Amino acid sequence: MNKLKEIAGVLAATGNAEMIEDFFKSILTKYEVDEISSRWELVKLLHDGMSQRKIADKLGLSLCKITRGSRELKKSHSPFKSMIEKHKEIMKNRLA
């Protein structure tokens, strides 16, 4: 079995966001956690329509990283887009 698929399956099966966060903090360095977090934020901002230059200024990221995120969002069946839409659905349900 693909190791990444194995980890993804275990994380998905936990259903426990706090446990997953603790797992990330224990397996990744602070830098890696910060990198993943900033990439998540940039994808959310791109999805919301913010310009790449504004995102670069806001998050202090290179346009190269932001362009990569933008390209990923535009792909058909984009995992980035699916995750953002899932996030928005969760947030909407919390407000309801």
Secondary structure, DSSP 8 states (H G I E B T S, - for coil): --HHHHHHHHHHHH--HHHHHHHHHHHS-HHHHHHHHHHHHHHHHHHTT--HHHHHHHHT--HHHHHHHHHHHHSTT-HHHHHHHHHHHHHHHHH-
